[in-house]
């Protein structure tokens, strides 16, 4: 079985095994060639400086531009980088799930390829995970969050912000979720929490994040919000992601039907291994804190 054919619920995926590095950073990529190399080199340079062993998993989702050749060249040059290539354009949810199911880290963070979130935010998420939080979300709606916006994009970012508020109000109404930023592109997980959550997610598209919160609620996994700083540049990839919001109704209906059928409820299969992984994460967090 090739790595990109790994079924989303495969129990023997690397995620279900013992961690072999400290941090995994997962990034989905679709038609991002324009700034791809610069941003990924910035990410690697930042991670090189934080004093943790890490890997970067880039999931290439059937791009139509030069993203894949660029990624293959970077993969050959950067030892910490691994490129996973989906067989075709599968969607953001499939891509992130593919990366996380194939991750090796004690702590796992996914972020957007446009690197809108500051590198310092990534470190903040990691430090909260190391302190014992199982699920950490960079929340754009917190009063402390800061937006740095190119003047040409001010109106666009404002519309996006208001649209996001309305969308999250709809999601909270439909699913009874407490979070005000389900679609944040910066989320971190302990390995145990990731194994328990991502083994039972089903949505391949833009709204897979909603499943994360439904599943974590079912498992009584608490959510920790952290403020973020976002920088918006004149970048087509960000605009493309925003345009996907116009086609979310079928996905919302699909997720709601899955919830009503009990798809996100806890299952006994693999529970012992998942609990053992969660206990290992707690011990790792304690050991890391004492060693700092």
N, C-alpha and C positions, 0 to 999 in steps of 0.2 A: 504493500500500500504506500503510495507516495504521500508526502507530508501534506500536500494541499487537498488530498482526498480524505483527510481525517474527519470522520463523522463528529458532529458537535457533541454527542453524548458518549463518545468512545471512552470506556472506563480505563483503558490502558494508555491513555495519552500521557505525555511527559508531565503534565500538570498533576497527575495523580501519583507521581513518584516523589521521592525525597528531593528537596531543593539542592542544587549544586552550585549556585551563585547567590549573591546577596540581593541583587536588584535586577528585575527585567523591565525594560521600557518597551512598550508595544506601540507602534505607529502604523495606522492604515494609510495607504497611498493610492490615489487615483488621479491621473492627469495632473501631476504636480511638478512636472519637469522644470518649470520656469525658475523656481527658487530652491529646488530640492536639494542639490548638493550643498549650497551655502548653509541652509538650515540644519541639515543633518550633521555637517561638520561642526557647527556651533553646539549642537546637542552633545556630540561625542566629546568635544573639548570641555564642556561643562561637567559632564559625568566623570571625565578623567581627573577633575580637580576636587571631587567631593570625598575621596578617600574610601570608596566602597567598590567591591568587585561587582561588575555589572555586565549585562548583555543588552543589545538593542535589536529588537525584532521588527523588521519592516515588512508589512504585508502588502504586496503589490496586487491591486485588484483589477487586472485586465486593462490597464491604461492604454489609451490610443495614441499617446505622445511618446516621448523618449524616456519616460520614467524608468522602465525596466532596464535598458542598457546602462543608464546612469547608476542605478542601484547595484547592478552586477559588478560594475567597476569599483564602486565604493566598498562592496562586500569583499572584493579581492584585496583592497588596500587596508581595510580597517578590521583587525582581528575580532573586535567585540561585536561586529555587526553581522546579522544573519538576515537574508532576504527570503521570504516565503512568497511564492507566486501562485495566486488563485488561478484555476483553469480558465476562467472567464470573469467578467464583471459580476461579482456575487453580492455586493452590497457592503455597507459599513459594518453592520452587525456580524455578518459572516467573517469579515476580515479581522475584526478585533477578537472575535471568539477563536478564530484559527490561531492568531498570535498568542493569546493567553493559554489555550490548551497545549501549546507547544513551548511554553515558557519554563525556565529552570530556576527562577528566583524565589527567595523567601518572601520577597515583597514584589508586587507587580503593579505597574502604573501604565495606563494608556493615555495618550495625548494626541492632539491633532497635528497633521503634517505641516500645517501653515505656522506652527509654533506661536500661535496667538498668545498663549499663556507664558508668562515670564519663566525663566529657568529657576528663579528663586521660588516660584510657586511649586514647581516639581519637587524641590528639596523640602519645602514645608509639608507637602503630602507625605513624602518618605519619612520625615521625622515623626509625624503623627502615627504612621504605621509602626515605626520602630518603638514607639511609646506604648503600643498595645492596641491601638484602634484597628478593627478589622476591615472597615470600609471608610475611605476618606474621599470627599467630593470637593472639588474647587467650585465654590458657589458664586456665580456672577451676580446674584441678587442681593448678597449681603451688603449692608451700608458701607462696610470697609473696603469693598472691591473698587478697583480703579480702572478706568478706561483711558487709554492713550490713542487718540484717533487722528489720522490724516485728515486735514481740513476738507478735502474733497469727499470724504466718506462720512462726515458728521450726520447728514440727513439719513443716509443708509443705515448707519449703526443705530440711530435713534429709532427708526422704523423696526429694525431687527429686534431691539430691546423691548419695544412695546408689543410686538408680535409674539416674542418669547414669553412675556408675562401673560398674555391672553391664552397662549397655548398651554402653559403650565397650569393655569386656572382650570382649563378643560380637562387636563390629565388628572388633576387632583379630584375633580368632580367625578370622573368616570371610574377611577381606581381607588379613591380614598387615600391617596399618598400624601404625606406631610411635606416632602421636599418641594422647594420652589424652583429648583433648577435640575430637572431630570436630564436635560440634554447637554449638560456640561461636558466639554471635551477633555476634562482632566479628572480622572478617577483612579484611586489606588486601592489595593486589596492585600491583605495578608494571604499567604499561600492557601491556608486552610479555608478562608472565606471564599477565595476565587474558585477552589475546587468544588465547594458546596453550591455556589451560585451558578457557575458557567456550565456545569454538567447538565443543567436543566433549563437552558435558554434555547429559543426556537426561531426567533425573528432575525432574518438576514439583513433587513433594511435599516433605515435611518433611526427608527424608534426602538431599537433593541435595548437602549438604556432604561426604558420603562420597565422592562422585564427584570432588570437588575434590582430595582427597588421593590417590585412585587415579590421576587424570590427572597430578597434579604428580609423583608417583613415577615414572610412565612417562616423563615429560619430564626427569627428574633436576632438578626445581626444588626447592631446599631450603626447608624450613619453619622459620621463626623463631618461637618462642613468647615471649610477654611476659605477665607477671602482670597481673591486673586487680583492680579494686574494683567489686563489684556491690552495688546497693541494691535491695532487694525491698520494694515497697509492696503495699497491698491492692488488687490490680489484676486484673480478670477476664481481660485479654488474656494475661497470663503463665500463668494457670491453664489457659486454653484450649490454649495451645501445649503444655503438659505433657500434657494429655489425648490429644494426637495420638500420643504414644508407644505407646498401646495398639493402634494400627492400622498399625504399621511393618513387620510381617512380610512382607506382599506386596511392599512397596517394597524390603526387603532382598533378597528372592528376585529381583526384577526387576534390581536393580543387579548382583547376582552373576551372573545369566545374561548381562547385557551384558558384564561383565568376561570371562567365559569365552569369549564370542564375539569378543573382541578389540576391542570398541567404543572403548576408551579408549587404544588404542595410537596412537603418533605417526603422522601421515600426511604425505605429501610435499606435498600441495596447500596452497598458501599459506605454506609453511615459510619461504621467503625473506623474505616481508613480515614474518612474525612475528619472525624473527631480527633484521631491520633495526629493528623496533620495540623489541626487547630492547636492542640496542646504543644506541638513542636514549635509553632509560631510564637506562642506565649513565652516558652523557654528561650527562644532565640531573641525575642525583644528584651527580655530581662538580662540575658548575657551581653547583648550589645550595649545596653544602657550602663551596665556595670563596667564595661571595658572602655567606655569613652572618657 
